[in-house]
């Protein structure tokens, strides 16, 4: 494989990325655009973006990991996943220009970068995108967090002897009990006022619903963000039926944490992604 630096324009600002490609004489047909979740840059937690890109390149797939505006070595004012559609579009253009043999472009995102990928599809309907890889998508709201805590934390705690001993001895304070009560109220809430016509979670669902290409969804078993996503996708009207679509492949890694920090989980995630690229996206 080989790596090179790409510098490209986005609305008058310079973005920086690293392109990993197969070696000389091995033209790539599939290119993966690794979208960075903030606030971090193109290397990723425990170098996972770097390792993923190099792994894909060694297997014949080009991969571009880049800093969107304000992150890493890219210029521009601070922004988050809700405002990087132009950055993603510019990076797709840079990837296609650098690798003219590409036939397929896939968006890859972890956490709020996965959310950004769906928001990009919702706002652009970009025909250049052939597939999407989503890992532990971010759908955080006060309600989703409260439901997750009630279901996966408090429901476990009330079954523990230690909890009741602390409660009876007074070591579980009034504030902790108030916190539980507040979470229960939020978890039941369905009519929280909206400040916008559509939430970003609804826009994510619209992006997924309107995309006809293959989608890979990978969820970690040891991750509240993944649990929040599953709970929201199963209960929100906008998400009804989306996880059961025939174009979507769902993989769960029971022992994995949010960033797949264990080497075994990271390797499993890489192989799932590569196999999906070969069989579902590329169609070989």
C-alpha positions in Angstrom: 0.0 0.0 0.0 1.0 3.7 -0.2 -0.1 6.8 1.6 -0.2 10.4 0.4 -1.4 13.8 1.8 -4.4 15.4 0.1 -5.2 19.1 0.5 -8.4 20.3 -1.0 -10.8 23.2 -0.8 -14.1 23.5 1.1 -16.0 26.8 0.7 -12.7 28.7 0.6 -11.0 26.8 3.4 -8.3 24.2 3.1 -8.9 20.7 4.3 -6.3 18.0 4.9 -6.6 14.3 4.6 -4.5 11.1 4.3 -5.2 8.8 1.4 -4.3 5.1 1.7 -4.2 3.2 -1.6 -3.3 -0.3 -2.9 0.2 -0.5 -4.3 1.3 0.3 -7.8 -0.5 -1.8 -10.4 -3.5 -2.4 -8.2 -6.1 0.2 -9.1 -8.9 0.4 -6.6 -12.6 0.2 -7.6 -13.9 0.9 -4.1 -13.1 4.0 -2.0 -14.1 4.5 1.6 -14.4 8.0 3.0 -13.7 7.9 6.8 -15.7 10.7 8.4 -14.2 11.9 11.7 -16.4 12.3 14.8 -15.6 15.3 16.9 -13.8 16.5 18.7 -10.9 14.5 17.3 -9.0 14.3 14.1 -8.1 11.9 11.3 -6.0 9.4 13.4 -8.9 8.4 15.6 -9.1 6.9 19.1 -6.2 4.5 19.6 -5.3 5.1 15.9 -8.3 3.2 14.7 -8.9 5.4 11.6 -5.3 5.0 10.6 -5.3 1.3 11.1 -8.6 0.8 9.3 -7.5 2.8 6.2 -4.2 0.9 6.0 -6.0 -2.5 6.4 -8.4 -1.6 3.6 -5.6 -0.4 1.3 -3.7 -3.7 1.8 -6.9 -5.5 0.6 -7.4 -3.4 -2.5 -9.6 -0.6 -1.2 -8.7 3.0 -1.2 -9.5 5.0 2.0 -9.4 8.7 2.8 -9.5 9.9 6.3 -9.7 13.7 6.6 -10.1 16.6 9.1 -13.2 18.6 8.5 -13.1 22.3 9.0 -11.7 23.4 12.4 -10.2 20.0 13.3 -6.7 18.7 13.1 -4.8 20.4 10.3 -7.8 21.8 8.5 -8.7 25.5 8.6 -12.0 27.1 9.4 -14.3 28.0 12.3 -15.4 25.5 14.9 -18.3 23.3 13.9 -19.8 19.9 14.8 -21.5 17.0 13.0 -24.6 19.0 12.3 -22.7 21.3 9.9 -20.2 19.3 7.8 -22.2 18.5 4.7 -20.0 20.7 2.6 -16.9 19.1 4.1 -18.1 15.6 3.2 -19.0 16.7 -0.3 -15.6 18.2 -0.8 -13.8 15.1 0.5 -15.8 12.8 -1.9 -14.7 15.0 -4.8 -11.0 14.9 -3.6 -11.2 11.1 -3.3 -12.6 10.6 -6.7 -10.1 13.0 -8.3 -7.2 11.3 -6.6 -8.4 7.8 -7.5 -10.1 8.0 -11.0 -10.5 4.2 -11.2 -13.1 4.2 -8.4 -16.6 2.8 -9.2 -18.0 2.9 -5.6 -17.7 5.4 -2.8 -18.7 4.4 0.7 -19.2 6.7 3.7 -17.9 5.3 7.0 -18.7 6.9 10.4 -18.5 6.1 14.1 -20.8 7.8 16.6 -21.7 11.3 15.5 -19.8 10.8 12.3 -22.3 8.0 11.5 -25.0 10.6 12.2 -23.3 13.1 9.9 -23.2 10.5 7.1 -27.0 10.1 7.3 -27.6 13.8 7.6 -25.5 14.3 4.5 -27.6 11.8 2.6 -30.8 13.5 3.8 -29.6 16.9 2.6 -27.9 16.1 -0.6 -29.1 12.7 -2.0 -25.6 12.5 -3.5 -25.6 10.0 -6.3 -21.8 9.5 -5.9 -22.4 7.5 -2.6 -22.8 3.8 -3.2 -22.9 2.5 0.4 -22.7 3.6 4.1 -21.1 2.0 7.1 -22.5 3.2 10.5 -21.0 2.3 13.8 -22.8 3.1 17.1 -24.7 6.1 15.6 -25.3 9.1 17.9 -29.0 9.9 18.6 -28.5 11.5 22.1 -31.3 13.5 23.6 -32.3 13.9 27.3 -35.1 11.4 26.7 -33.0 8.7 25.0 -30.3 9.0 27.7 -32.9 8.7 30.4 -34.5 5.6 28.9 -31.1 4.0 28.4 -30.2 4.6 32.1 -33.5 3.3 33.3 -33.3 0.2 31.2 -29.7 -0.7 31.4 -28.5 0.8 34.7 -31.3 1.2 37.2 -33.0 -2.0 36.2 -29.7 -3.8 37.0 -29.0 -1.9 40.2 -32.3 -2.6 41.9 -31.5 -6.3 41.7 -28.2 -5.9 43.5 -28.1 -6.6 47.3 -25.6 -3.8 47.7 -28.0 -1.2 46.4 -30.7 -2.1 49.0 -28.2 -2.2 51.8 -27.0 1.3 50.9 -30.6 2.5 50.6 -31.6 1.1 54.0 -28.4 2.4 55.7 -28.9 5.9 54.2 -25.8 5.8 52.0 -28.0 6.1 48.9 -28.8 9.8 49.3 -31.8 11.9 48.5 -30.1 13.3 45.4 -29.6 9.9 43.9 -33.2 9.0 44.4 -34.2 12.3 42.8 -32.0 11.5 39.9 -33.8 8.2 39.4 -37.2 10.0 39.6 -36.1 12.5 37.0 -34.8 9.8 34.7 -38.1 8.0 35.0 -40.1 11.1 34.1 -37.8 11.9 31.1 -38.0 8.3 29.9 -41.8 8.5 29.8 -41.7 11.9 28.0 -43.0 11.9 24.4 -44.2 15.5 24.1 -41.0 17.5 24.7 -41.3 20.9 22.9 -39.2 21.1 19.7 -37.2 24.2 18.7 -37.0 23.1 15.1 -39.4 21.6 12.6 -37.5 18.3 12.6 -34.9 16.9 15.0 -31.6 15.7 13.8 -32.7 12.2 14.7 -35.7 12.5 12.4 -33.4 13.8 9.6 -31.1 10.8 10.1 -34.0 8.5 9.7 -35.1 10.3 6.5 -31.6 10.0 5.1 -31.5 6.3 5.7 -35.0 5.8 4.4 -34.2 7.7 1.2 -31.0 5.8 0.5 -31.4 2.8 -1.8 -27.8 1.5 -1.5 -26.4 -1.1 0.9 -25.9 -0.1 4.6 -23.8 -1.8 7.2 -24.7 -1.2 10.8 -22.2 -2.4 13.5 -23.2 -2.1 17.2 -21.1 -2.6 20.3 -22.5 -4.6 23.1 -20.8 -2.7 25.9 -21.8 0.8 24.9 -24.6 3.1 26.0 -24.5 5.1 22.8 -25.3 1.9 20.8 -28.1 1.0 23.3 -29.5 4.5 23.0 -29.6 4.1 19.3 -31.3 0.7 19.4 -33.9 2.0 21.9 -34.7 5.1 19.8 -34.8 3.2 16.5 -37.3 0.7 17.9 -39.6 3.3 19.5 -39.5 6.4 17.3 -42.1 6.6 14.5 -39.6 8.1 12.0 -37.4 4.9 12.4 -40.2 2.4 12.1 -39.0 -0.6 10.0 -35.6 0.9 9.0 -33.5 -1.6 10.8 -35.4 -4.5 9.1 -34.8 -3.2 5.6 -33.3 -5.8 3.2 -30.6 -3.4 2.2 -29.3 -3.1 5.8 -26.9 -5.6 7.4 -26.7 -5.5 11.2 -23.8 -6.9 13.1 -23.4 -6.9 16.9 -20.1 -7.3 18.7 -21.1 -8.3 22.3 -17.8 -7.5 24.0 -16.9 -4.3 22.1 -16.9 -0.9 23.7 -17.8 2.4 21.9 -14.5 2.7 20.0 -13.7 -1.0 19.6 -10.6 -0.4 21.7 -9.8 -4.1 22.3 -7.6 -5.4 19.5 -9.9 -8.5 18.9 -13.0 -6.3 18.6 -11.2 -3.8 16.3 -10.0 -6.7 14.1 -13.5 -8.1 14.0 -14.9 -4.8 13.0 -12.4 -4.4 10.2 -13.1 -7.8 8.8 -16.9 -7.3 8.9 -16.4 -4.1 7.0 -14.1 -5.6 4.4 -16.4 -8.6 3.8 -19.4 -6.3 3.4 -17.5 -4.1 1.0 -16.7 -7.1 -1.2 -20.1 -8.9 -1.1 -22.8 -6.2 -0.6 -21.3 -3.0 -1.8 -19.1 -4.1 -4.7 -21.3 -7.1 -5.4 -18.5 -9.6 -6.1 
